[in-house]
C-alpha cells in the first residue's frame, strides 16, 4: 500500500468494536476529518452485490449448473452473502457452508445460538468478534469451527499435495470443506475458494522454525535441553560463521537472520567461540571500513555449555546467570538456547502445544 502512495495507519488489535482505536472507527474518523470516502466493506451492500453478480454466476457456470455446497469464510461476509443469494435463486439445494476460525463468534452463534466472547486466532482475514451488517446468516446451512493448527496444516498440505501456494485463511476453508465432505453419506460437488496468496506467509506458515516456535509443529520431546533447540546445527539450520570469516560477513549474517549473536564453528564442527553485537560495536570502525579482520582473531570464548542430554532444570539454572548457553553432543555444536527459548517452551507446554 505504501508503494502505491497510501497513508498507512497502524491500529491496535487489543480493543473492541466500541473503542475509538478500533480499526474501523479510525477509518471512519479519518474519512470525516479529511473529507474522504469510507468504503466500509462491512456495511456496504455493494460488497455482497458484486459477488452476487460475478462470483456466484462464475461458480455456477464452471460447475455446469450442479453445485451441492460452497464453503466460505467470513471477513466482511460479502462473499458468502453474495454467492448465497445468487445460488438460492438458481439452485435451492446448494448449501452455503461457513468456515470459521476457532475463537470467532460466528460458528457458536450459528450452531448453538450462543453469543460468546471472541477469543484470539492466528488466521488472518476471516473470523469476527461481531456479525458484519453485510452478512446474511440466514443463508448459512452448516458451520464448522477450524483451529489454527488445522488451518496451518491444511495450507501446508495444499502446497505439498496440490502445488497451490495459498494463505492461512484458504487453509481454514480447505479444512472446513474436508470436514463437510467427510460428513456426507453420498458423493457431493463442493466448491471453495483460494482467497489469499501464500507468498505473504513464507516466514510464518511455511517456515518450520516459526511453526515450531509457536507450537504448531509436532516434535518428539525428550524433556532435555535438546527440546529447547529450534534451529539445529547438525541439520544445517543454525546460522554460523567460521573463524576465517570477516567481521563484515558476521554482521551481514546477523542482520539477515535477525539474531544478536552467532556461533563460531570450525571445520570439524566444534564450537570455537561466539561473536555478538557488542563485539561488532567494539570493532565497528573496522566493520564499516570493510577491513579483513577475521572473526577468529577477536571472537569471545564460547559461553556455558550443556550436553544435549542435560535436564531442563539444569538449563534453567544455567540461564539464570547466562543469557545464552551452548548445547553440544560429543563437543560438537547442536544449537544455541536463550532465556526466551526456555520461557517459550514452558508457555507452549502450558498451552498444550509443545508435544
NUTIDO-769549 format. One line per 3 residues: number of its first residue (from 1); their letters; for each residue z negated, x, y of C-alpha. Coordinates in steps of 0.1 Angstrom, whole numbers, plus 5000, padded with zeros to 4 digits. Layout:
<senus>
NUM) A) Z,X,Y; ...
</senus>
This chain:
<senus>
1) XXX) 5000,5000,5000; 4992,5028,5024; 5025,5044,5017
4) XXX) 5042,5012,5029; 5022,5013,5062; 4995,4988,5053
7) XXX) 4960,4990,5068; 4939,4991,5036; 4902,4979,5039
10) XXX) 4878,4986,5011; 4854,4957,5002; 4822,4955,4983
13) XXX) 4821,4943,4947; 4784,4935,4946; 4784,4904,4967
16) XXX) 4790,4867,4960; 4817,4844,4975; 4792,4832,5002
19) XXX) 4786,4867,5016; 4806,4877,5047; 4815,4910,5030
22) XXX) 4832,4892,5000; 4868,4904,4999; 4884,4870,5006
25) XXX) 4861,4864,5035; 4870,4898,5050; 4907,4890,5046
28) XXX) 4903,4856,5063; 4883,4871,5091; 4909,4899,5098
31) XXX) 4937,4873,5099; 4918,4853,5125; 4909,4883,5146
34) XXX) 4945,4898,5146; 4965,4866,5146; 4978,4874,5112
37) XXX) 4987,4850,5083; 4962,4850,5054; 4983,4842,5024
40) XXX) 4953,4833,5002; 4968,4831,4968; 4936,4815,4955
43) XXX) 4941,4783,4976; 4978,4784,4985; 4996,4757,4965
46) XXX) 5029,4776,4968; 5014,4801,4943; 5015,4776,4914
49) XXX) 5047,4761,4927; 5065,4794,4924; 5056,4797,4887
52) XXX) 5064,4760,4881; 5099,4766,4894; 5106,4800,4880
55) XXX) 5083,4814,4853; 5079,4781,4834; 5117,4774,4831
58) XXX) 5124,4811,4822; 5100,4809,4793; 5114,4775,4782
61) XXX) 5150,4787,4782; 5142,4821,4765; 5122,4803,4737
64) XXX) 5152,4779,4731; 5131,4749,4742; 5105,4754,4715
67) XXX) 5071,4767,4726; 5038,4759,4708; 5014,4779,4731
70) XXX) 5013,4801,4762; 4984,4825,4767; 4975,4833,4803
73) XXX) 4946,4849,4822; 4933,4836,4855; 4930,4857,4886
76) XXX) 4941,4831,4911; 4951,4805,4885; 4986,4802,4898
79) XXX) 5005,4815,4868; 4987,4793,4843; 4988,4762,4865
82) XXX) 5025,4766,4874; 5036,4772,4838; 5014,4745,4825
85) XXX) 5027,4719,4849; 5063,4726,4840; 5057,4727,4802
88) XXX) 5037,4695,4804; 5068,4677,4817; 5093,4691,4791
91) XXX) 5071,4699,4761; 5038,4679,4758; 5030,4697,4726
94) XXX) 5027,4731,4742; 4991,4743,4746; 4980,4764,4776
97) XXX) 4955,4789,4763; 4931,4807,4787; 4923,4844,4780
100) XXX) 4891,4852,4799; 4871,4884,4801; 4836,4882,4788
103) XXX) 4814,4878,4819; 4838,4855,4837; 4826,4819,4843
106) XXX) 4858,4801,4832; 4856,4802,4794; 4820,4789,4793
109) XXX) 4829,4762,4818; 4858,4750,4796; 4843,4754,4761
112) XXX) 4807,4743,4768; 4808,4727,4802; 4783,4753,4814
115) XXX) 4783,4767,4850; 4769,4802,4841; 4762,4831,4864
118) XXX) 4790,4855,4865; 4785,4888,4847; 4805,4920,4850
121) XXX) 4835,4933,4832; 4858,4964,4833; 4891,4945,4831
124) XXX) 4909,4943,4864; 4928,4914,4880; 4916,4885,4858
127) XXX) 4883,4866,4853; 4864,4849,4881; 4830,4840,4895
130) XXX) 4844,4807,4908; 4871,4782,4900; 4901,4790,4923
133) XXX) 4914,4759,4942; 4948,4766,4928; 4936,4765,4892
136) XXX) 4940,4732,4874; 4916,4734,4845; 4928,4701,4830
139) XXX) 4959,4719,4818; 4939,4743,4796; 4937,4732,4759
142) XXX) 4919,4762,4745; 4900,4791,4759; 4889,4825,4744
145) XXX) 4864,4850,4757; 4875,4886,4752; 4851,4915,4756
148) XXX) 4860,4947,4774; 4861,4966,4741; 4886,4941,4726
151) XXX) 4908,4942,4757; 4909,4980,4759; 4916,4983,4722
154) XXX) 4944,4958,4724; 4960,4976,4753; 4960,5008,4734
157) XXX) 4973,4990,4703; 5002,4976,4723; 5012,5011,4732
160) XXX) 5008,5026,4697; 5024,4998,4677; 5049,4983,4701
163) XXX) 5056,5011,4726; 5045,4989,4755; 5025,5007,4782
166) XXX) 5005,4977,4795; 4973,4975,4815; 4939,4961,4806
169) XXX) 4945,4925,4816; 4975,4925,4794; 4952,4937,4767
172) XXX) 4929,4907,4773; 4959,4883,4769; 4971,4901,4738
175) XXX) 4937,4899,4722; 4933,4862,4730; 4968,4855,4717
178) XXX) 4958,4871,4684; 4926,4851,4682; 4946,4819,4688
181) XXX) 4973,4828,4662; 4947,4837,4636; 4930,4803,4641
184) XXX) 4962,4784,4632; 4970,4768,4599; 5008,4770,4603
187) XXX) 5033,4793,4620; 5034,4789,4658; 5057,4801,4685
190) XXX) 5034,4817,4710; 5042,4834,4744; 5021,4857,4765
193) XXX) 5027,4880,4795; 5025,4917,4802; 5010,4911,4836
196) XXX) 5001,4947,4846; 5016,4982,4840; 4997,5008,4820
199) XXX) 5006,5038,4842; 4977,5028,4865; 4953,5033,4837
202) XXX) 4963,5067,4823; 4930,5083,4834; 4909,5054,4821
205) XXX) 4920,5031,4793; 4944,5057,4779; 4921,5086,4783
208) XXX) 4900,5094,4752; 4874,5111,4774; 4870,5081,4797
211) XXX) 4868,5058,4767; 4841,5080,4751; 4821,5084,4782
214) XXX) 4819,5046,4788; 4811,5038,4752; 4844,5022,4742
217) XXX) 4854,5048,4716; 4835,5048,4684; 4822,5081,4671
220) XXX) 4802,5092,4641; 4769,5102,4657; 4746,5128,4642
223) XXX) 4716,5124,4665; 4720,5160,4675; 4730,5177,4707
226) XXX) 4766,5177,4694; 4767,5139,4702; 4765,5148,4739
229) XXX) 4797,5169,4739; 4825,5147,4751; 4851,5175,4756
232) XXX) 4851,5198,4726; 4864,5233,4729; 4873,5236,4692
235) XXX) 4896,5206,4697; 4913,5220,4728; 4896,5196,4751
238) XXX) 4875,5219,4772; 4889,5234,4804; 4882,5272,4803
241) XXX) 4891,5305,4819; 4895,5339,4803; 4876,5370,4816
244) XXX) 4910,5383,4827; 4919,5352,4848; 4917,5355,4885
247) XXX) 4892,5336,4908; 4921,5316,4922; 4931,5305,4887
250) XXX) 4895,5294,4881; 4894,5275,4914; 4927,5256,4907
253) XXX) 4915,5246,4872; 4881,5234,4885; 4899,5213,4912
256) XXX) 4924,5198,4888; 4898,5189,4862; 4873,5178,4889
259) XXX) 4844,5199,4875; 4819,5222,4892; 4818,5249,4866
262) XXX) 4839,5264,4838; 4830,5284,4807; 4845,5319,4805
265) XXX) 4856,5323,4769; 4870,5355,4753; 4900,5357,4729
268) XXX) 4876,5355,4699; 4863,5321,4711; 4829,5334,4722
271) XXX) 4813,5324,4754; 4812,5353,4778; 4798,5337,4809
274) XXX) 4802,5309,4835; 4820,5306,4868; 4809,5278,4891
277) XXX) 4813,5265,4927; 4785,5286,4941; 4802,5318,4927
280) XXX) 4835,5309,4942; 4819,5302,4976; 4804,5336,4975
283) XXX) 4838,5352,4969; 4858,5326,4989; 4875,5352,5011
286) XXX) 4890,5368,4980; 4900,5334,4966; 4916,5324,4999
289) XXX) 4934,5357,5002; 4947,5353,4966; 4933,5387,4956
292) XXX) 4935,5395,4920; 4897,5395,4914; 4891,5389,4877
295) XXX) 4866,5363,4866; 4851,5387,4841; 4841,5411,4870
298) XXX) 4818,5386,4888; 4810,5358,4863; 4775,5346,4858
301) XXX) 4757,5351,4825; 4760,5323,4800; 4734,5296,4806
304) XXX) 4709,5284,4780; 4724,5279,4745; 4717,5254,4718
307) XXX) 4732,5253,4683; 4751,5222,4677; 4725,5211,4651
310) XXX) 4697,5211,4676; 4680,5177,4682; 4684,5156,4713
313) XXX) 4647,5162,4721; 4654,5199,4722; 4684,5193,4745
316) XXX) 4663,5171,4768; 4635,5197,4771; 4660,5225,4779
319) XXX) 4678,5204,4805; 4645,5199,4824; 4648,5234,4837
322) XXX) 4685,5240,4833; 4713,5219,4849; 4736,5227,4821
325) XXX) 4734,5240,4785; 4760,5255,4762; 4764,5241,4727
328) XXX) 4776,5266,4701; 4783,5269,4664; 4780,5304,4649
331) XXX) 4780,5317,4685; 4814,5301,4692; 4816,5275,4720
334) XXX) 4816,5238,4711; 4812,5225,4747; 4790,5221,4778
337) XXX) 4763,5195,4783; 4748,5185,4816; 4719,5162,4825
340) XXX) 4743,5134,4833; 4758,5137,4798; 4723,5132,4783
343) XXX) 4715,5103,4806; 4748,5086,4799; 4742,5090,4762
346) XXX) 4709,5071,4763; 4723,5044,4787; 4752,5038,4764
349) XXX) 4729,5037,4733; 4707,5012,4750; 4738,4990,4756
352) XXX) 4748,4994,4720; 4779,5014,4729; 4771,5049,4717
355) X) 4779,5044,4680
</senus>
